[in-house]
């Protein structure tokens, strides 16, 4: 009986944490998205650029899968990013029928500007926090990183694969 009660309490604690964490992350995501993306860049474009930076050149189909969009959507996304000068397409040397998408120097600069803007915004918000609060945030980072790594592996502990996408680069 004790075990069933503890299991139910743990489930409720997990749910409460999920609700609170979700609300906080949503608010952080909202203010960062507005504050850091260059004018004319969408979050999807920023995410795709970060994927290309972090994982190197990708086939459009692979990039679509990583970004959680359909291949035709990704083709349009790549076209728009190519028009901005952030990416270029090239033939895949290992399969001349396939096209690879790679980040350009301009794409690297756009990502660097996003990173600089994110750091500036977060430093401004961190400054008024106490040393103890900043330490608590630093202490939470490994656990938050595990959430992201679990998504990148494709499933949570129970094998569930969610539909949420990665974050801002």
C-alpha positions as CSV (number, residue, x, y, z in Angstrom):
1,X,0.0,0.0,0.0
2,X,2.8,2.4,0.9
3,X,4.5,1.7,-2.4
4,X,1.4,2.5,-4.4
5,X,0.9,5.7,-2.5
6,X,4.5,6.7,-3.0
7,X,4.2,5.9,-6.7
8,X,1.1,8.1,-7.0
9,X,2.9,10.9,-5.1
10,X,5.9,10.7,-7.4
11,X,3.6,10.8,-10.4
12,X,1.9,13.9,-9.1
13,X,5.3,15.5,-8.3
14,X,6.5,14.8,-11.8
15,X,3.4,16.3,-13.3
16,X,3.6,19.4,-11.1
17,X,7.3,19.8,-12.1
18,X,6.4,19.3,-15.8
19,X,3.7,22.0,-15.6
20,X,5.9,24.5,-13.9
21,X,9.0,23.8,-16.0
22,X,6.9,24.0,-19.2
23,X,5.5,27.4,-18.2
24,X,8.9,28.8,-17.4
25,X,10.6,27.4,-20.5
26,X,7.8,28.7,-22.7
27,X,8.3,32.2,-21.3
28,X,12.1,32.1,-21.6
29,X,11.7,30.8,-25.2
30,X,9.3,33.6,-26.1
31,X,11.4,36.5,-24.9
32,X,14.6,35.0,-26.3
33,X,13.1,34.3,-29.7
34,X,12.0,37.9,-30.0
35,X,15.2,39.3,-28.7
36,X,17.8,37.3,-30.5
37,X,16.7,36.4,-34.0
38,X,17.9,38.7,-36.8
39,X,15.1,40.5,-38.6
40,X,13.7,38.3,-41.3
41,X,15.0,35.0,-39.8
42,X,12.5,32.5,-38.5
43,X,13.1,30.1,-35.6
44,X,13.0,27.2,-38.0
45,X,15.7,28.8,-40.1
46,X,17.8,29.4,-37.1
47,X,17.4,25.9,-35.9
48,X,18.3,24.5,-39.3
49,X,21.4,26.7,-39.4
50,X,22.5,25.4,-36.0
51,X,22.0,21.8,-37.1
52,X,24.2,22.4,-40.1
53,X,26.8,24.1,-37.9
54,X,26.7,21.3,-35.3
55,X,26.4,18.3,-37.6
56,X,28.0,19.5,-40.8
57,X,26.5,19.3,-44.3
58,X,23.3,17.4,-44.6
59,X,21.1,15.9,-47.3
60,X,17.8,17.8,-47.4
61,X,15.9,14.6,-46.3
62,X,18.2,14.2,-43.3
63,X,17.9,17.9,-42.4
64,X,14.1,17.6,-42.6
65,X,14.1,14.6,-40.3
66,X,16.4,16.4,-37.8
67,X,14.2,19.5,-37.9
68,X,10.9,17.6,-37.6
69,X,9.5,18.9,-40.9
70,X,8.5,17.2,-44.1
71,X,11.0,17.0,-47.0
72,X,9.1,19.5,-49.3
73,X,8.9,22.0,-46.4
74,X,12.6,21.6,-45.8
75,X,13.3,22.1,-49.6
76,X,11.5,25.4,-49.4
77,X,13.3,26.3,-46.2
78,X,16.7,25.6,-47.8
79,X,15.7,27.7,-50.8
80,X,14.9,30.7,-48.6
81,X,18.1,30.3,-46.6
82,X,20.1,30.0,-49.8
83,X,18.5,33.2,-51.1
84,X,19.7,34.9,-47.9
85,X,23.2,33.5,-48.4
86,X,23.2,31.5,-45.2
87,X,23.5,28.1,-47.0
88,X,24.6,26.6,-50.3
89,X,23.7,23.4,-52.0
90,X,26.2,21.1,-53.6
91,X,26.3,17.7,-55.1
92,X,27.0,14.8,-52.6
93,X,30.4,13.5,-53.6
94,X,29.4,9.9,-52.5
95,X,26.1,10.0,-54.4
96,X,26.0,12.4,-57.3
97,X,22.2,12.1,-57.4
98,X,21.9,13.6,-53.9
99,X,22.2,17.3,-52.9
100,X,24.0,18.4,-49.7
101,X,23.2,21.6,-47.9
102,X,26.1,23.3,-46.1
103,X,26.5,26.4,-44.0
104,X,28.2,29.4,-45.6
105,X,30.4,32.0,-44.0
106,X,27.4,34.3,-43.9
107,X,25.4,31.6,-42.2
108,X,28.2,31.3,-39.6
109,X,28.1,35.0,-39.0
110,X,24.3,34.9,-38.6
111,X,24.6,32.2,-36.0
112,X,27.4,34.1,-34.2
113,X,25.1,37.2,-34.1
114,X,22.4,35.0,-32.5
115,X,24.8,33.7,-29.9
116,X,26.1,37.2,-29.1
117,X,22.5,38.5,-28.8
118,X,21.4,35.5,-26.6
119,X,24.4,36.0,-24.3
120,X,23.7,39.8,-24.0
121,X,20.0,39.2,-23.2
122,X,20.7,36.5,-20.6
123,X,23.5,38.4,-18.9
124,X,21.1,41.3,-18.5
125,X,18.5,39.0,-16.9
126,X,21.1,37.1,-14.7
127,X,22.7,40.3,-13.4
128,X,20.0,41.1,-10.8
129,X,19.8,37.5,-9.5
130,X,21.6,36.6,-6.3
131,X,24.7,34.5,-6.3
132,X,22.6,31.7,-4.8
133,X,20.0,31.9,-7.6
134,X,22.6,32.0,-10.3
135,X,24.2,28.9,-8.7
136,X,20.9,27.1,-8.7
137,X,20.5,27.8,-12.4
138,X,24.0,26.5,-13.1
139,X,23.3,23.4,-11.0
140,X,20.2,22.7,-13.1
141,X,22.0,22.9,-16.5
142,X,23.2,19.3,-16.6
143,X,19.7,18.0,-16.0
144,X,18.3,20.3,-18.6
145,X,21.0,19.1,-21.0
146,X,19.9,15.5,-20.3
147,X,16.3,16.5,-21.4
148,X,17.7,17.7,-24.7
149,X,20.0,14.7,-25.2
150,X,17.1,12.4,-24.5
151,X,15.2,14.1,-27.4
152,X,18.2,13.9,-29.7
153,X,18.5,10.2,-29.1
154,X,14.9,9.9,-30.2
155,X,13.0,8.9,-27.1
156,X,12.5,9.4,-23.5
157,X,13.1,6.8,-20.8
158,X,9.8,5.0,-21.7
159,X,10.4,5.0,-25.4
160,X,8.0,7.9,-26.0
161,X,9.0,10.2,-28.8
162,X,7.5,13.7,-28.6
163,X,6.7,16.1,-31.3
164,X,8.5,19.1,-29.8
165,X,11.5,20.3,-31.7
166,X,14.9,21.4,-30.5
167,X,15.5,24.9,-29.4
168,X,17.0,28.1,-30.4
169,X,20.6,27.6,-31.6
